[in-house]
């Protein structure tokens, strides 16, 4: 399909049904969405530095109905925002959404993300969610965002996984053969629904026709009838980044991509050989053996850097200060610690995006860790001194125990370390 006609079909679909079709009055409560779109999260993953969003300029590339822009604004208080999209009807809904929520420091413009220079700004953070795989040339989209990315800026973007979504792509191709993909959504959706209802239960395609959400009009349009949809593998993503002059930083859901999550027990031969693989090869190995791992290859990227941030040294832990991730402050996690102290019980941090599972903090650690839930970071030495007051330890034992617990939580971004040496 010629690029112009593909773009026009995508625009027509989203003019007819702006996406996502989230009610204008709805507020953002999805913890993962807030975590993934947090500038503080992305900067810390790359630099191991705590950077606040206040005063930063952020772009939502392919903002649709403005829901993703509202997620971005909710995750980054004090920043200013620009949303661009090819669908004027979607932008009307986006403006209405922000008027309802009384967020003023934002503007919306019709623009193609393959050339954003006309927007007239350089951005600290660009969020481009569920867009690249709709472009005829995703590399052009990455280059377009790179044009307006500040030297220290970060892009959060994603593409559909070829392996996880293969059977949905099959149905899209089948609808193409019938000419249904060229029909208006109002006509195409009933045709698709009729065919799926008649399809034999033994079909792998039918296995995706489960759950109420995917059977709605929006669910069908975002999957089986999504025009210009494409799937990608990890090597293809890395190659696109190389062609665009960008550098991979990390998977946004990096805990899902950990080898120990995919393999449930030691496999000595495999592990020996995996140590020889590059980051790209290891991620590709994981998607090959676990093809249903995730719908999206969701990642942060940016301008190439001289070298990755090194691990924190013992001296940095000794001289540093820590604070809870800002999202935990906004979720009022301190209340759970106060209740645990009152009841002399543990704290369970459930569903935290930086962790591969639930986190349990023992009743003793709760009593010294509660101090991190403030506006200012707390010296690690001060936390060790408080632990020393609570237990019959030597100063060295108290410090080592506190740092061991903090390292576990820092790896999962429950706590963030401020190092004066960086």
Phi, psi and omega in degrees: 000131179302148185302317184296315181292324177298315179298319180294322178294319178297314179300316180299320180297316184277341169290322180286319180226086178306141186232143353283150183274063179266134180307140184302324185280352185291141177260166185267122178233356183288111184298317181296317180299318179292319179296314184291330181261010178279124176299323179298316178302308185297316180296321182292321178299320183279314190253346190054044173230148178267115180238126181275155183278347185304131177082355180279157180248127189231144181243134168255102184273113187082057191281345179057228184282004177090358179296315179296326178293323177293322175301314180299316181292323179291324182284341188227068181299140178093354177269170172247156193224146172231135175240133178232149179199161178272352185257108178300324180295322177295320181294328175300316179294323179297316179296319178298321181298314183286331173295318179298317183274001174056046174254114191266328189277063182207150171217152182237138182221148171283122180199153175263130186289352177285347175209101186253009184298329181293342178295332172078024180220158168249142191241145175280329185212134178236126175252123182225087189257129176058045182232312190305323184287352177268349183278144174299324180229091180301329178298322177298323176295317177297318178295322178299319178288323179299326179306324189247016180266127177298158182306325179264004187288165182227140175250132168251121181210176183200163174223159177289143175285126177299318187287314184291329190254011189304318185287333174289322175298323178302315181292323176300318178295322179296320178292329176295319179298327180275353183081006184290329183294342179268357181274155172302150184302324183298331178270324185290322185299312178298326178296315179297316182297319179297317180293317181295322179295331181272348185290139181300141182296338181284350180289134175298328177299320181296335180297339178274354183265055182229142181095145184292327187296319185285344181270353176287166178303313181293324178295319179293316182293330181274359182226274189293334182243023180284112184289142178066014179294144180213156178247155185222159172251167179302312179301324178294321177297313180296323178293320177299319179296318178298316180295329181274354182075031180241163184239133175294134177257302183189155165294141178294319177261057188298333180296327177294333185267010177285138183299323182291343175279328183278324179255124188272352177206162183299140175227087192307312182299312181299315183295323178300317183281330179295333179296339181274351186277150172286170177302316179299315182293322180294316178296323178293320176303316182295317181291333178288320183272347179226067188296338178264022183302313187200147177292323186246139162271098193250121190211160170259144176213170180191186176299146180303141182245154180302318182199153178290158178295130180286160175299155176294138178275163175304323179295322179295323176293322182291324184261355188272175175232156182231155173215159174290152174305136183306329179295325177293326175296317182290332176278002177060043181295339180302327181301320179297323178291319178297318179294322179294321178295318178299319184265000183054046181234180179277172171247131175254120175259103187259138174071022179287128187298335181278000184241147178280352179198186179290149181248129178246125178251123188292159185302326179292312182296328178305323188289329176263338183281340183301336183292344181283350182269060177225178182285336183246145177295152183249131178303138177301323179298325179292322177293322178295322179295321179293319177298323179296324178292334185271338185228156179275075182239165167279160178304322181292319178297317180297315181296314182297321180292317179297315181294321178299316178292319180294322179298319178300316182285328179291323178300332181260007178060025168290319174241151178240137183261127170266119178250123178290350182267005179243000000 
